[in-house]
């Protein structure tokens, strides 16, 4: 079997860049996600070392990671992280946009994985939404919401541009329309 590894950033450059990571604040409110991670490529061997290094101080040493192979073209069995071995596993039952991190001393964390090709504005929204303490939103819900919201905004802009291009926009009237009155409405729709 031949695998093609699609890298958006070369491996040697990725290792020197810090992980793009957002973590849920430590509170008594427990949510579905413990944070979000926005890798620069789909190369786990290049992306996991900076992630594990960034998590070592706040969470302790990560010993195992699990992913869904749907989003990762190659899932290595192990990855070298600062002279030690990080074990990598995969489960098709795991949500494709989730990364599970395990540690012997601290426990388990679930991170939303934002696809590397995501636009910066969308990634920022997803990272902010994933770290709300006590949130019951799952990775799938967040990704579906972002896809629907992003598509709705693009469709609305396209419809408006078409309307404007077809002559739908007109100049603002210089006078009040005759035979009627103009009323301003408050936010709740009442005068």
MOHUTA-V602253 format. One record per backbone hydrogen bond with DSSP energy under -1.0 kcal/mol. CO is the residue of the C=O (numbers start at 0). NH is the residue of the N-H. Records with the same first field share a line. If there is no record, write none. Layout:
BEGIN
CO->NH, NH
END
This chain:
BEGIN
9->13
10->14
13->16
18->20
19->37
21->35
33->23
34->111
35->21
36->113
42->46
43->47
46->50
47->51
48->52
49->53
50->54
51->55
54->58
55->59
62->86
63->101
64->88
65->99
66->90
67->70
76->87
78->85
80->83
83->80
85->78
86->64
88->66
94->97
96->112
98->110
99->65
100->108
101->62, 63
106->102
108->100
109->33
110->98
111->36
114->117
118->122
119->123
120->124
121->125
122->126
123->127
124->128
125->129
131->134
134->31
137->141
138->142
139->143
140->144
141->145
142->146
143->147
144->148
145->149
146->150
147->151
148->152
149->153
150->154
151->155
152->156
153->157
154->158
155->159
156->160
157->161
158->162
159->163
160->164
161->165
162->167
163->166
185->188
189->185
END
